[in-house]
Amino acid sequence: MALLARRLILALFLVLMVSTPSSSQEELREHLAKFSKALRYVRDDYVDSVDTHDLIVAGIQGMLLRLDPHSDFLDEKTAKKMTEEHRGSFFGVGMTISVQTGWLTVVSPIEGTPAWRAGIMTGDRIVAIEGKTTKGISSDRAAELIRGPKGTTVILTILREGHAQEMDFKLTRDRIPIASLPYAFFLRPKIAYLRLTRFAKTSAQEMDEARDKLLETSPIEALILDLRGNSGGLLSAAVDVSDRFIGDDDLIVYTAGRIRMSNQKELGSGQETWPRCSLIILVDRGSASASEIVAGAVQDWDRGIILGRTTFGKGLVQNLYELSGGNALKITTARYYTPSGRSIQREYNGTRAEYYRNAGKLEEHDDRPLAYSFGGRPLRGGGGIVPDAILERPRRMHRIETEALRKGRLFEQASHLLALRADLRTAYGSFDDFAAGFSVTPEMEDSLRASLENAQIEVTDEGWAEARESLLLEFKAEIAGHIWGPQERYMILIEQDDDIREALERLDDAKRLLDPHLLPGRPDSVGPWPREHLDRSATTS
C-alpha cells in the first residue's frame, strides 16, 4: 500500500480514536479492519489497476456524505486556500487577475503591493510568466505560478495597449493582504456603506480602520452593512464584527453539540465602537454562517433592520482536523443559535445538490416557528435569517449584458478607449467630478456596440434599447475602475442597485429602533428571554 495511503488511514484512525469513548474503541478497530481488508481485496484483485490513495479518499468522502452537507474532505490545495483566506494574507505580488478575451489580464493592482509599486496597470496583459506563454492558461493556474515564498522573485512579461513592445517586470514577492472589506464609502452625506465579503481574522480591524477613515471626513449618522453573497468564515470574526454593534455582556451567539467543548456562549465585550447610528444589514440567499450570526444578533437585539432575502440557513460549526499530506477533514461539531434561541440551520433532507439548490427559496414564512426580539418584535425561526422586510429578486441581467461581461468586452473597450484618449485620465480633478460630469458620448456608444458585434454578440435594435442604459453605466464604471480602481468602479455600479435604493428609503425605520420606548415589548404570554440564553456565567470561547 502506498505510503501516503497508509498515512491517511493512520491519521483518520487517530482522529476517530481520540473522539471515541474507550468502550467503543474495540468496535471501531473491528470496523477499520473490515475497511482495510476490503481495500486490499480491491487493490490486489480488481480487474483493472487502481490508485489506493484515490480509493481511500473516495471512502472518506462516502462516509461524510452520510452526515450533513458541510462536513467534507479537503485536499492539500483546498485546505491551503482555506487557511490563507481565514488568515487574511498570502505571499505574492498583489494584483487581481482574470482571463479576458483569451488573455491573462490585470483587473486591478492592489495599492501598496509590489505590482502596484512597479507600475503595473489595470488592463495590462500578462503574456508570459518566467518566459512561458500564458495563452490558454486559467487564472487559478496563473495565480499558483505568480505566488511563492516571501523574498523570491517572479518575472512577468506585460503587453500594454498603446505600447508596441512587451515589457518585463521583475517583482519580489511579499505578504499580500486579502481584504474582506473591499468597499467602504459614503453613499450619501453621512450615510456610510460597507461591503463585507467574508469573515477573516482581520475583518473587525478592517471595519474599524474604515470607520476611522470615514470619520475623518464626516460624522456617520447611518450605516448600510452589505453581507449579500457573504458565505461566512471564522466564528471568532463573526463575534468580533457583532461586538461592534452589540452591548457589553449581551449574548451574540451560542453553540450546542454532542461533545462538551462544543457548548459555548459568546458575549459582547464592550467593544461597541461604531457610532450609535441607524443600521441596516443587507442579506440574500448567499449570506451564510458567520453572516447569519451577525444578522441574527443584530435582529434579536433590535439594533438594526435586516433587509433583503432569506439567508442560506447554514448554522453548523465545523472543526478542521489535519490529516497527512496536507489533507484535512472538516467535520460538523455543533449548531449555531441566535440570542433568542432560533436555530440558524435549515433542514438538510435529500441530496447535497438539492440542499444547495433550495437555499433561501422559501419566502412564505407564516408556518415557521414564531420568536420575539428582545424588544418584542415578532421574528421567524426555522432556518436562515428571515429579513424584517423581504425584497424582490434583483433584476435579471439582459442577454447582451451577460454576453458582454462574459466575453470581457466592457473591460476591453475601456482599456482601448483610454489608450486612445489618455487625456481622460487627467480631465477630471477627482472621482466625484467624473461621476457627476462624465457621460458616454454617441461616438463611444457606437464604438462599444461595434465591439460587441465584432465579438459575435447578437445586438438587435430592440435588444440595444432594452440593455442600453445598464450597458452604458457599466461601461462608465469600467472606465472609472481603470483610472481610479475597483472601489470607484463599484461606486458607479451601485447606483443601479435596487436593494441599496430600498435601504436608503428605510433608514428612518432603522432610526426608530434606537429608541427603546418605540419597541412593542414582549407579549405577556411569551415572557422574557429564557435565562439560559442570557446566563452571564456561561463559558465564553
C-alpha positions as CSV (number, residue, x, y, z in Angstrom):
1,M,0.0,0.0,0.0
2,A,1.4,3.4,-0.9
3,L,3.0,5.4,1.9
4,L,0.5,8.3,1.6
5,A,-2.5,6.0,1.7
6,R,-1.2,4.3,4.9
7,R,-0.7,7.7,6.4
8,L,-4.2,8.8,5.6
9,I,-5.6,5.6,7.2
10,L,-3.5,6.2,10.3
11,A,-4.4,9.8,10.6
12,L,-8.1,9.1,10.3
13,F,-7.8,6.2,12.8
14,L,-6.1,8.6,15.3
15,V,-8.8,11.3,14.8
16,L,-11.6,8.7,15.4
17,M,-9.8,7.1,18.4
18,V,-9.3,10.4,20.2
19,S,-13.0,11.3,19.8
20,T,-14.4,7.8,20.6
21,P,-15.2,6.5,24.2
22,S,-13.0,3.7,25.3
23,S,-15.9,1.3,25.4
24,S,-16.4,1.7,21.7
25,Q,-12.8,1.7,20.6
26,E,-12.7,-2.1,20.1
27,E,-15.7,-2.0,17.9
28,L,-14.1,0.8,15.9
29,R,-10.9,-1.2,15.4
30,E,-13.1,-4.1,14.0
31,H,-14.8,-1.7,11.5
32,L,-11.5,-0.3,10.4
33,A,-10.0,-3.7,10.0
34,K,-13.0,-4.6,7.8
35,F,-12.4,-1.5,5.7
36,S,-8.7,-2.2,5.4
37,K,-9.4,-5.8,4.3
38,A,-11.9,-4.7,1.6
39,L,-9.3,-2.2,0.4
40,R,-6.7,-4.9,0.0
41,Y,-9.1,-7.1,-2.0
42,V,-9.9,-4.2,-4.4
43,R,-6.2,-3.2,-4.7
44,D,-5.0,-6.8,-5.4
45,D,-7.8,-8.5,-7.3
46,Y,-9.9,-5.9,-9.1
47,V,-9.9,-6.3,-12.9
48,D,-8.1,-3.0,-13.5
49,S,-5.2,-1.4,-11.6
50,V,-6.4,1.2,-9.1
51,D,-4.9,4.0,-7.2
52,T,-5.0,3.2,-3.5
53,H,-5.0,6.8,-2.4
54,D,-7.9,7.6,-4.6
55,L,-9.9,4.7,-3.2
56,I,-9.2,5.8,0.4
57,V,-10.3,9.4,-0.4
58,A,-13.4,8.1,-2.0
59,G,-14.2,6.0,1.1
60,I,-13.7,9.0,3.3
61,Q,-15.9,11.2,1.1
62,G,-18.6,8.4,1.0
63,M,-18.6,8.3,4.8
64,L,-19.0,12.1,5.0
65,L,-21.9,12.1,2.5
66,R,-23.9,10.2,5.2
67,L,-23.6,13.2,7.5
68,D,-24.5,16.8,6.8
69,P,-23.8,18.9,3.7
70,H,-21.0,20.8,5.2
71,S,-18.7,18.1,6.6
72,D,-16.1,17.5,3.9
73,F,-12.7,16.1,3.0
74,L,-10.2,18.8,1.9
75,D,-7.3,18.0,-0.4
76,E,-4.0,19.8,0.2
77,K,-4.8,22.7,-2.3
78,T,-8.2,23.4,-0.9
79,A,-7.0,23.2,2.7
80,K,-4.2,25.6,2.0
81,K,-6.5,28.1,0.2
82,M,-8.9,28.0,3.2
83,T,-6.1,28.7,5.6
84,E,-4.9,31.7,3.6
85,E,-8.4,33.1,3.4
86,H,-9.0,32.8,7.1
87,R,-5.6,34.2,7.9
88,G,-6.2,37.1,5.6
89,S,-3.0,37.1,3.6
90,F,-0.7,35.2,1.3
91,F,2.7,35.7,-0.4
92,G,2.6,37.1,-4.0
93,V,2.9,40.3,-5.9
94,G,-0.5,41.9,-5.3
95,M,-3.0,42.1,-8.1
96,T,-6.3,40.7,-9.2
97,I,-6.2,38.8,-12.5
98,S,-8.7,37.2,-14.8
99,V,-8.8,35.8,-18.3
100,Q,-10.2,38.5,-20.7
101,T,-10.8,37.7,-24.4
102,G,-8.4,34.7,-24.1
103,W,-5.5,36.5,-22.4
104,L,-4.5,36.7,-18.8
105,T,-5.2,40.3,-17.8
106,V,-4.7,42.5,-14.8
107,V,-8.0,43.6,-13.3
108,S,-6.5,45.7,-10.6
109,P,-3.2,46.1,-8.8
110,I,-3.6,46.3,-5.0
111,E,-2.3,49.5,-3.6
112,G,1.0,49.3,-1.7
113,T,2.0,45.9,-3.1
114,P,4.9,45.0,-5.4
115,A,2.8,45.1,-8.5
116,W,1.4,48.5,-7.6
117,R,4.8,49.9,-6.8
118,A,6.2,48.6,-10.1
119,G,3.6,50.5,-12.1
120,I,1.5,47.6,-13.4
121,M,-1.8,48.9,-14.6
122,T,-5.4,47.8,-15.0
123,G,-5.8,46.3,-18.4
124,D,-2.2,45.1,-18.8
125,R,-2.0,41.7,-20.5
126,I,0.4,39.2,-18.8
127,V,1.7,37.4,-21.9
128,A,4.3,35.3,-20.1
129,I,5.3,34.2,-16.6
130,E,9.0,33.4,-16.3
131,G,9.3,33.3,-20.1
132,K,6.5,30.8,-20.6
133,T,3.4,31.9,-22.5
134,T,0.1,32.4,-20.7
135,K,-2.0,31.8,-23.8
136,G,-4.8,29.5,-22.7
137,I,-3.9,29.4,-19.0
138,S,-6.5,29.6,-16.3
139,S,-6.4,32.4,-13.7
140,D,-6.1,29.8,-10.9
141,R,-3.1,28.2,-12.5
142,A,-1.5,31.6,-13.2
143,A,-2.0,32.6,-9.5
144,E,-0.2,29.4,-8.5
145,L,2.8,30.4,-10.7
146,I,2.8,34.0,-9.5
147,R,2.6,33.3,-5.8
148,G,5.6,31.9,-3.9
149,P,7.8,32.3,-0.8
150,K,8.4,35.8,0.5
151,G,11.5,37.4,-0.9
152,T,11.7,35.3,-4.1
153,T,11.2,36.9,-7.5
154,V,9.0,36.3,-10.5
155,I,9.3,37.9,-14.0
156,L,6.0,38.9,-15.7
157,T,6.0,39.9,-19.4
158,I,3.4,42.6,-19.9
159,L,1.8,43.9,-23.1
160,R,0.1,47.3,-22.6
161,E,-2.3,48.7,-25.2
162,G,-0.7,51.7,-26.9
163,H,2.8,50.3,-26.5
164,A,4.4,48.4,-29.3
165,Q,6.9,46.5,-27.2
166,E,6.4,44.0,-24.4
167,M,7.8,44.9,-21.0
168,D,9.4,42.6,-18.4
169,F,8.6,43.3,-14.7
170,K,10.8,41.6,-12.1
171,L,8.7,41.6,-8.9
172,T,9.8,40.5,-5.4
173,R,7.1,38.5,-3.6
174,D,5.8,39.9,-0.3
175,R,2.9,39.3,2.1
176,I,-0.3,40.4,0.4
177,P,-3.4,41.1,2.5
178,I,-6.7,39.6,1.4
179,A,-9.2,42.3,2.0
180,S,-12.5,41.1,3.5
181,L,-13.8,44.7,3.3
182,P,-13.1,45.8,-0.3
183,Y,-15.5,48.7,-0.3
184,A,-16.2,51.4,2.3
185,F,-17.5,54.9,1.4
186,F,-20.3,57.4,1.9
187,L,-23.3,56.6,-0.3
188,R,-24.9,59.9,0.6
189,P,-23.8,62.6,3.1
190,K,-23.3,61.0,6.5
191,I,-24.7,57.6,5.2
192,A,-21.8,55.0,5.2
193,Y,-21.7,51.9,3.2
194,L,-19.5,48.8,3.9
195,R,-19.3,45.7,1.8
196,L,-18.0,42.7,3.8
197,T,-17.3,39.7,1.5
198,R,-16.2,37.1,4.1
199,F,-15.2,36.8,7.8
200,A,-11.5,36.6,8.3
201,K,-9.2,37.3,11.3
202,T,-8.7,40.9,10.1
203,S,-12.4,41.7,9.3
204,A,-13.3,43.6,12.5
205,Q,-9.9,45.5,12.3
206,E,-10.7,46.4,8.7
207,M,-14.1,47.7,9.7
208,D,-12.5,49.8,12.5
209,E,-10.0,51.3,10.1
210,A,-12.7,52.1,7.5
211,R,-14.8,53.8,10.3
212,D,-11.8,55.9,11.3
213,K,-11.1,56.9,7.7
214,L,-14.7,57.8,7.1
215,L,-15.0,59.8,10.3
216,E,-12.0,62.0,9.2
217,T,-14.3,63.5,6.5
218,S,-17.8,63.4,8.1
219,P,-19.9,62.2,11.0
220,I,-21.7,58.9,10.4
221,E,-25.4,59.0,11.1
222,A,-26.4,55.8,9.3
223,L,-24.6,52.6,8.1
224,I,-25.6,50.1,5.5
225,L,-23.6,46.9,6.0
226,D,-23.8,44.7,2.9
227,L,-23.5,41.0,3.6
228,R,-25.1,39.8,0.4
229,G,-23.2,36.8,-1.1
230,N,-21.0,36.6,2.1
231,S,-20.8,32.8,2.7
232,G,-19.2,33.1,6.1
233,G,-15.8,32.4,7.6
234,L,-14.5,32.3,11.1
235,L,-16.8,32.2,14.1
236,S,-14.5,34.5,16.0
237,A,-14.6,37.1,13.2
238,A,-18.5,37.0,13.3
239,V,-18.4,37.6,17.1
240,D,-15.9,40.4,16.7
241,V,-17.9,42.1,14.0
242,S,-21.2,41.7,16.0
243,D,-19.3,43.2,19.0
244,R,-19.1,46.5,17.2
245,F,-22.8,46.9,17.5
246,I,-24.0,44.7,20.4
247,G,-23.8,45.9,24.0
248,D,-21.5,44.7,26.8
249,D,-22.3,41.2,28.1
250,D,-25.2,40.8,25.6
251,L,-25.3,37.3,24.1
252,I,-24.2,37.3,20.4
253,V,-24.5,33.6,19.6
254,Y,-24.3,30.2,21.3
255,T,-23.4,26.8,20.1
256,A,-24.6,23.4,21.2
257,G,-23.2,20.0,20.3
258,R,-22.7,16.4,21.5
259,I,-19.2,17.0,23.0
260,R,-18.6,19.3,25.9
261,M,-16.3,21.7,24.1
262,S,-19.0,22.4,21.5
263,N,-21.2,24.1,24.0
264,Q,-20.1,27.7,24.0
265,K,-21.6,31.2,24.5
266,E,-20.2,34.3,23.0
267,L,-21.0,37.6,24.8
268,G,-20.4,41.2,23.9
269,S,-17.2,42.5,25.4
270,G,-17.9,46.2,25.4
271,Q,-16.3,46.9,22.1
272,E,-19.4,48.7,20.7
273,T,-17.1,51.0,18.9
274,W,-19.3,52.1,16.0
275,P,-21.3,55.3,16.4
276,R,-24.8,54.6,17.7
277,C,-26.2,55.2,14.3
278,S,-29.1,53.8,12.2
279,L,-28.1,50.3,11.0
280,I,-29.4,48.3,8.0
281,I,-27.9,44.9,7.1
282,L,-28.4,43.7,3.5
283,V,-28.6,39.9,3.1
284,D,-29.6,37.4,0.4
285,R,-29.6,33.6,-0.1
286,G,-25.8,33.7,-0.5
287,S,-25.4,35.1,3.1
288,A,-24.5,32.2,5.3
289,S,-22.9,31.0,8.5
290,A,-21.0,34.0,10.0
291,S,-23.2,36.4,8.1
292,E,-26.2,34.8,9.7
293,I,-24.7,35.1,13.2
294,V,-24.2,38.9,12.7
295,A,-27.7,39.4,11.2
296,G,-29.3,37.2,13.9
297,A,-27.7,39.1,16.8
298,V,-28.5,42.5,15.3
299,Q,-32.1,41.4,14.7
300,D,-32.6,39.8,18.1
301,W,-31.3,42.8,20.0
302,D,-33.3,45.3,17.8
303,R,-30.0,47.0,16.9
304,G,-30.9,47.3,13.2
305,I,-33.1,46.3,10.3
306,I,-32.3,43.2,8.2
307,L,-33.3,43.8,4.6
308,G,-33.2,41.5,1.5
309,R,-34.0,37.9,1.1
310,T,-34.0,34.9,3.4
311,T,-30.4,33.8,4.1
312,F,-28.8,30.4,3.2
313,G,-29.5,28.7,6.5
314,K,-26.1,27.3,7.5
315,G,-26.0,27.1,11.2
316,L,-23.4,24.3,11.7
317,V,-20.0,24.7,13.3
318,Q,-17.1,22.9,11.7
319,N,-13.7,21.9,13.2
320,L,-10.7,21.3,11.0
321,Y,-8.8,18.1,11.6
322,E,-5.4,17.8,9.9
323,L,-4.6,14.6,8.1
324,S,-1.3,13.6,6.4
325,G,0.0,15.1,3.2
326,G,-1.7,18.5,3.8
327,N,-5.2,16.9,3.7
328,A,-7.8,17.7,6.3
329,L,-11.3,16.8,7.5
330,K,-13.9,19.5,8.1
331,I,-16.4,18.0,10.5
332,T,-19.5,19.5,12.0
333,T,-19.3,19.5,15.8
334,A,-22.1,21.9,16.9
335,R,-25.1,24.1,15.8
336,Y,-25.4,27.8,16.0
337,Y,-28.3,29.6,17.7
338,T,-29.2,33.3,17.8
339,P,-29.6,35.0,21.2
340,S,-33.4,34.4,21.2
341,G,-32.8,30.7,20.7
342,R,-33.5,30.5,16.9
343,S,-31.7,27.7,15.1
344,I,-29.9,29.1,12.0
345,Q,-29.6,25.7,10.3
346,R,-32.3,24.7,8.0
347,E,-33.3,21.1,7.3
348,Y,-31.0,19.1,5.0
349,N,-33.0,16.1,3.9
350,G,-32.4,14.9,0.4
351,T,-29.2,15.2,-1.7
352,R,-26.5,17.8,-1.3
353,A,-27.3,19.2,-4.8
354,E,-30.9,19.7,-3.7
355,Y,-29.8,21.3,-0.4
356,Y,-27.7,24.0,-2.2
357,R,-30.2,24.5,-5.0
358,N,-33.0,25.2,-2.5
359,A,-31.0,27.8,-0.4
360,G,-33.2,30.7,0.5
361,K,-36.0,29.7,-1.8
362,L,-38.8,29.6,0.7
363,E,-40.1,33.2,1.1
364,E,-43.5,32.3,2.6
365,H,-42.9,32.2,6.3
366,D,-46.3,32.1,8.1
367,D,-45.7,28.4,9.0
368,R,-42.3,29.0,10.5
369,P,-41.8,28.9,14.3
370,L,-42.5,32.3,15.9
371,A,-39.9,34.0,18.1
372,Y,-39.6,37.5,19.5
373,S,-36.7,40.0,19.7
374,F,-35.6,41.4,23.0
375,G,-37.9,44.4,22.4
376,G,-40.8,42.3,21.4
377,R,-40.7,42.4,17.6
378,P,-42.1,39.1,16.0
379,L,-39.4,37.1,14.2
380,R,-39.4,33.8,12.3
381,G,-37.2,30.8,13.0
382,G,-36.9,27.5,11.2
383,G,-33.6,28.0,9.5
384,G,-31.8,31.0,8.0
385,I,-32.5,34.6,8.9
386,V,-35.8,35.9,7.6
387,P,-35.4,39.6,6.9
388,D,-37.6,42.3,8.6
389,A,-38.5,43.3,5.1
390,I,-38.3,40.8,2.2
391,L,-37.3,42.5,-1.1
392,E,-38.0,41.3,-4.6
393,R,-35.4,39.4,-6.5
394,P,-32.8,41.6,-8.2
395,R,-33.4,42.5,-11.8
396,R,-32.4,39.9,-14.3
397,M,-29.5,40.9,-16.5
398,H,-30.2,41.3,-20.2
399,R,-28.7,38.7,-22.5
400,I,-26.5,41.4,-24.2
401,E,-25.1,42.4,-20.8
402,T,-24.4,38.8,-19.8
403,E,-22.5,38.1,-23.0
404,A,-20.6,41.4,-22.9
405,L,-19.4,40.7,-19.3
406,R,-18.7,37.0,-20.0
407,K,-16.5,37.9,-23.0
408,G,-14.8,40.8,-21.2
409,R,-15.9,43.4,-23.8
410,L,-16.7,46.3,-21.5
411,F,-13.3,45.9,-19.7
412,E,-11.5,45.6,-23.0
413,Q,-13.3,48.5,-24.6
414,A,-12.4,50.7,-21.6
415,S,-8.8,49.8,-22.0
416,H,-9.0,50.6,-25.7
417,L,-10.7,54.0,-25.1
418,L,-8.1,55.1,-22.5
419,A,-5.3,54.1,-24.8
420,L,-6.7,56.4,-27.5
421,R,-7.9,59.1,-25.1
422,A,-5.2,59.3,-22.4
423,D,-6.5,62.8,-21.6
424,L,-9.5,61.2,-19.9
425,R,-7.2,60.1,-17.0
426,T,-6.5,63.7,-16.1
427,A,-9.6,65.5,-17.4
428,Y,-11.4,65.3,-14.1
429,G,-10.0,66.7,-10.9
430,S,-11.5,63.9,-8.8
431,F,-13.6,60.8,-9.0
432,D,-16.6,62.8,-7.7
433,D,-16.1,65.2,-10.6
434,F,-16.0,62.2,-13.0
435,A,-19.1,60.6,-11.5
436,A,-21.1,63.8,-11.8
437,G,-19.7,65.1,-15.1
438,F,-18.8,62.2,-17.4
439,S,-21.2,60.8,-19.9
440,V,-20.6,58.2,-22.6
441,T,-20.6,60.1,-25.9
442,P,-22.5,58.9,-29.0
443,E,-19.2,58.1,-30.6
444,M,-18.1,56.0,-27.6
445,E,-21.5,54.3,-27.7
446,D,-21.2,53.4,-31.4
447,S,-17.7,52.0,-30.8
448,L,-18.9,49.9,-27.8
449,R,-21.8,48.5,-29.8
450,A,-19.5,47.7,-32.7
451,S,-17.1,45.9,-30.4
452,L,-19.9,43.7,-29.1
453,E,-21.0,42.8,-32.6
454,N,-17.3,42.0,-33.5
455,A,-17.3,39.6,-30.6
456,Q,-20.1,37.7,-32.2
457,I,-22.7,39.0,-29.7
458,E,-26.1,39.5,-31.4
459,V,-27.2,43.1,-30.9
460,T,-30.6,44.0,-32.4
461,D,-32.0,47.5,-32.2
462,E,-34.7,46.3,-29.8
463,G,-32.1,44.5,-27.6
464,W,-29.8,47.5,-27.5
465,A,-32.7,49.7,-26.5
466,E,-33.5,47.4,-23.6
467,A,-29.9,46.9,-22.4
468,R,-28.5,50.4,-23.3
469,E,-28.9,52.2,-20.0
470,S,-27.3,49.4,-18.0
471,L,-24.5,48.8,-20.5
472,L,-23.5,52.5,-20.7
473,L,-23.5,52.7,-16.9
474,E,-21.3,49.5,-16.7
475,F,-19.0,51.0,-19.4
476,K,-18.7,54.2,-17.4
477,A,-17.9,52.1,-14.3
478,E,-15.1,50.2,-16.2
479,I,-13.6,53.5,-17.2
480,A,-13.6,54.7,-13.6
481,G,-12.1,51.4,-12.5
482,H,-9.2,51.8,-15.0
483,I,-8.5,55.3,-13.8
484,W,-9.1,55.1,-10.0
485,G,-9.6,51.5,-9.0
486,P,-12.1,48.8,-8.1
487,Q,-13.9,50.8,-5.4
488,E,-14.7,53.7,-7.7
489,R,-15.9,51.2,-10.3
490,Y,-18.2,49.8,-7.7
491,M,-19.5,53.2,-6.7
492,I,-20.7,53.8,-10.2
493,L,-22.4,50.3,-10.5
494,I,-24.1,50.6,-7.1
495,E,-26.3,53.4,-8.4
496,Q,-28.5,50.8,-10.3
497,D,-28.8,48.5,-7.2
498,D,-32.5,48.3,-6.2
499,D,-31.6,46.9,-2.8
500,I,-29.5,49.9,-2.0
501,R,-32.3,52.2,-3.0
502,E,-34.7,50.4,-0.8
503,A,-32.2,50.5,2.1
504,L,-31.9,54.3,1.8
505,E,-35.6,54.6,1.9
506,R,-35.9,52.6,5.1
507,L,-33.3,54.4,7.2
508,D,-36.0,56.1,9.2
509,D,-37.3,52.7,10.3
510,A,-33.9,51.8,11.4
511,K,-33.5,55.0,13.3
512,R,-36.7,54.3,15.3
513,L,-35.1,51.1,16.7
514,L,-32.6,53.3,18.5
515,D,-35.4,54.5,20.9
516,P,-36.4,51.5,23.1
517,H,-39.7,53.3,24.0
518,L,-40.8,52.8,20.4
519,L,-40.4,49.0,20.6
520,P,-43.6,46.9,21.2
521,G,-42.4,44.9,24.2
522,R,-42.6,41.2,24.5
523,P,-46.1,39.7,24.8
524,D,-47.1,38.6,28.4
525,S,-47.8,35.1,27.0
526,V,-44.2,34.8,25.9
527,G,-42.4,36.3,28.8
528,P,-38.7,37.3,29.0
529,W,-36.0,35.5,27.1
530,P,-35.0,32.1,28.5
531,R,-32.5,32.7,31.3
532,E,-30.1,30.1,29.9
533,H,-29.7,32.2,26.8
534,L,-28.5,35.2,28.8
535,D,-26.6,33.4,31.6
536,R,-23.5,35.7,32.2
537,S,-21.6,32.8,33.9
538,A,-21.6,30.8,30.7
539,T,-18.3,29.8,29.1
540,T,-17.0,32.2,26.5
541,S,-14.6,30.8,24.0
